[in-house]
């Protein structure tokens, strides 16, 4: 039986809620363990479907993944026993491409199924592959698989054509074990990339410029084990703050990193929410009705594409017209059609969505199309009149740890039913 989330809208959310560790920092951190024969211990890996997929992938490659008594996750890849990430895993999770760099650097051979398209766009990995070639690897595409080979990677100067998060991560991991110095220009500055640089440095890598668009990596011949605490999930934190704003509630997220969230906190304020930051706590007091605002997604420190759908749900109820421009992915407005089924008035064409705010949403059966789209439907359901039933919840479970449990602790009427 398929699982659904059933939401009775209308309850303003109130209270404190803890933020989990970032999915998009945990996944590369797990893959980084492939770079060393010693164990890597991650203190706070979130319980997510994508983490389970990564665990299966690491085990497939020869890793042993276990839980320490204190709840930490230990990944030990004493030996790489397979160099291949199979299609079954890559097709369920694109982030599987993150094993390419480490496998290639450690063993000289990596075979990974080409990820292909996904719900939010084509998403090629050409920049990863061009970078590996710059580092001296031979790269072939055969039978739907990418195969990269190199006896030892050599440091190089790489300028990516566009800013790519996992591309930067893959190249940084590969360069960490290359011979000589690598410079990556136009590098992604996302906090998740910086967190990976911090872990790699703890493993013995020499990396300068993390958090800037120029990374300089002096290759070393070997990396060792390390213990690492993954950064808080800025997208989960942002989603919970929008839940407060859209319901006119008053929620404090605890254990967040406000410095990673400036763009979205400013937008929340523009929408009329009162945002108060104190250390790792961010309080959001929602307005009676959100104000319209315009949003353009862009690489960090710009407004994150991973928060676009959630803000669209809120702006759909705003007083006025909002323009949302999506610059990162070409097909990331699938939620607009589902929100329209709840009464939203959204015209999405190409990279622009015009959102004409309505006074209220009506509960409706809706279908999640991707991870962040499912979060936007949950948010709309929290604010709607009546009952919203969201199907294809597995999208949500890929990237949110017990979202409905956290929302329920804040007073939401939300249940998971079979
Ligand atoms: N791109 C290329 N060629 C490449 C790489 C990227 O054309 O070789 C394009 C993509 O198609 C896209 C743009 O460049 O249009 C940016 O893509 P990027 O590579 O930065 O995305 P990603 O690394 O595949 C990560 C996150 C996404 C997040 C994006 C953008 C992980 C595991 N995933 O994806 O997270 O949306 O960066 O910030 O870190 C999510 O969590 O819901 C999610 C989709």
Boltz pocket constraint, residues with backbone or C-beta under 6 A from the ligand:
constraints:
  - pocket:
      binder: B
      contacts: [[A, 23], [A, 24], [A, 27], [A, 94], [A, 95], [A, 121], [A, 122], [A, 123], [A, 124], [A, 125], [A, 126], [A, 127], [A, 128], [A, 129], [A, 162], [A, 163], [A, 164], [A, 165], [A, 166], [A, 167], [A, 192], [A, 305], [A, 306], [A, 327], [A, 328], [A, 329], [A, 330], [A, 371], [A, 372], [A, 399]]
      max_distance: 6.0
